Amino acid sequence: MKFYQRLLDIREDHDMTQKEIAELLHTTQPQYARYEAGERELPMHHFITLAKYYNISLDYLAGLTDTPKPLYSNN
């Protein structure tokens, strides 16, 4: 899966808007929309912010694996 499709799927799974995620990333909604459309590469610092926010591994967020793993343990 392409990273930008994963961005869209995860955001929708969390019932978030593009505007809400853009605010989290300190960017604009149109810029975030470009990330989800695959028109722009998502900067690494945004990947890290989203991984922490959603508590998912970077490899899952980047579309390198289809197995979601939490970034943080609940222990």
N, C-alpha and C positions, 0 to 999 in steps of 0.2 A: 504494500500500500504506500502511496506517496505521502510525504509528510503533510502536505497541505490538506489532503482529504482527512487525515487523522486529526488535524487541528479542528476542522469543521465538525467531525463526528464527536470528538470529546467535548467541544463547546456545547453542542446541542444536547449531548447526554447530561450535561450539568445545567441545562436550562438557562444558559447565559447568552447575552446578546453580543454582537461584535463590538458594540460601543463599550460594554462593561469590560470586556477583555482588553480592548484598546486602552482604557483608562488604567487598568492594572499594569499594562506594559508602558505607560506614559507615552502613548502614540495616538494617532487619530484613527477613527473608525475607517475612513477610506484606505489608509495605509494597512491596517489589519486585514481589511477585505482583500487587498492584493496578496497578502501572505496566504490566506485561505484559498484564493484562486490559483495559486502557484505562479503568480506573475512576478513576485519578489521573493528572495531568499529570506527566511527568518533568521535574524542575528542570533548567535549563540547565547548571548545574555538573555534574550527573550525565551529561548528554549529552556534555559535553566529556571527562569521565573515561572514558566508554565508548568514545568515538571514539579516544582515545589508546590505551586498552587493546587494542582490536581492530584498531587502525591502519586505520580507515576514515573516510571523509569524513562530516562532520555532515549534509550533505544526503542521503546514502544512509541513514544511521542514522535520520534523521527521516522517511524514506519519501518524500522529495521527488523522488528519482530512483531508477531501478532499475539504474543503472550503478555498481557499487562501485568506488571509487577509493581508493587508499591515502592516508592522512593524511601519512605520511612516505615519502620516496623511499628506496630501498635503495642509492642512490649514495653 
